Amino acid sequence: MAIKQCEEYLVNADPIQQTLGVNLEAHIYYKTSNDCAAFLANYGSSSDANVTFNGNSYFLPAWSVSILPDCSNVIFNTAKVVSQRSLGDGAFARSTSVSEFSLASSTWSWYNEKVGVWGSNAFSASSLLEQINTTKDTSDFLWYTTSINVNDNSNHLQAKEAILVIESLGHAALVFVNKILVGFGYGNHDDASFEFSQKINLNHGNNTLDVLSMVVGVQNYGAWFDIQGVGIFSVILGDLKNANQTLSSTEWTYQVGLEGECLGLDNMSLANSSLWTQGNAVPINQSLTWYKATFQAPEGKGPLSLNLASMGKGQAWVNGQSIGRYWPAYLSPSTGCTDKCDYRGTYDASKCQKKCGQPAQTLYHIPRTWVLSGENLLVLHEELGGDPSKISILTKTGQEICAHVSEADPPPCDSWRPQLGFMSQSPEVRLACEQEWHITSIHFASFGTPKGNCGTLSPGSCHTNVLSIVQQACIGKQGCSIPVSTANLGDPCPGVLKSLAIQALCSG
């Protein structure tokens, strides 16, 4: 909004830079000699500053920018963001009203994916093929299959034990020897390529090696992104005496996609198919398994999510619609997090990290428009292994929202008008519920020097109870605003900088 107010000036001319002091600058955009917009910046990462610009004094917190759409009035400062907080803000999220419904009692069916070649459309080549050019974007999966012969006269393998080394351009791969899973390899965000190295046991005679290469997502930007390859490019077998045998140029058989994909197991039309196995002994922690169950959607208008924390890696569908890939088994680094966070200073990706050692995501949104009034079909394709009986459906029955605004904060930037200035001279606390919800109760309201963060607010040494004022302004409404001023709220401690903190509950 603040940038939008400056749009005419930003597109009209290049800025003129003016030094205001050490680490202090003004960038001015002129439309005419007397009509301009300005950005005042404090590049210092620790020291606040008072600056003089166009004859006026301005306070600039450390590492912040103030926006002046008329070169006079500050309508926004990046260190004084006064938006409300709600679900997802750390400890505050725990107070949000959530109902959870377990699928443990659901009747689960399953289908075991075949390892290696499963169809008549498989083909062979005497080299390792790049995956995307081979699958032609028809599937995220490609099977690489070959055979390894072990006999007493072999020049390379005199023992049953061997070291298998596989190199891949990305992104992940399951490795099977004689149809038994021996390991899983994968890259990361910064480098999708990886090397898989594992000691394996081979039988005398013919052995099969099946590698399921997986694409997790293809880059769609940057230099040469369209020719970045994925898939296996080197396979070496070594014995324990360091004698190596390359398998990269042997005969390989390729199968594009999974059998379950080809059958369409995610489709609702196969919900009652005899392809599915049903029973009490649902396989858990087993790779390449399809699961199916039905569930009743929780009542209400709150958003729905699927908790897949008990699963490994795969994809989920609700009523034939994909809700996305999941990978809770992939954990963030266990170190680097801190309880103290200061965003000031040069950007660093490791700054202010949270949730170390945890998956990036365990909850997956299910749009209400995809959900039926009766039974709903859930299908999962689990690649690594998980426990579907621990899956649950969550819905929000309410939402805690919170805001904390000081007398020193600027008025809302949308109250500023060109040539007219601010329509309101007071900062405001603004609260808003999600669509079709309204504010049903106020859990905290204090004007003075309230302490704590959202979810843990408490009155400070200076306090006046403004609960009745906030209730009158907000209860029963989807959104409300309260001016932060002593004229509106009283003055419990003259001469002290005061703020208004409110915590409220939204529900349907």
Secondary structure, DSSP 8 states (H G I E B T S, - for coil): -HHHHTHHHHTTS--EEEEEETTEEEEEEEEETTEEEEEEEE--SS--EEEEETTEEEEE-TTEEEEETTSS---EETT-----B-TTSGGGGGGS-EEEEE-TTS--EEEE--SS--STT-EEESS---HHHHHTTS-SEEEEEEEEEE-TT-SS--SSEEEEEEEESSSEEEEEETTEEEEEEE--SS---EEEEEEEE--SEEEEEEEEEE------SSTTGGG---SEEEEEEE-TTS-EEE-TTS-EEEEES-HHHHHTTTSGGGTT-TTSEESS----S-SSEEEEEEEE--SSSS-EEEE-TT--SEEEEETTEEEEEE-TTSB--SS---S-----SS--TTTT---TTSBS--EEEE-GGG--SSEEEEEEEESS---GGG-EEEEESEEEEEEEEETTS---GGGEETTTEES--S-EEEEE--TT-EEEEEEEEEEE--BS-TTS-B--SSEEE-HHHHHHHHTT-SEEEEE-SHHHH--SSTTS--EEEEEEEEE-
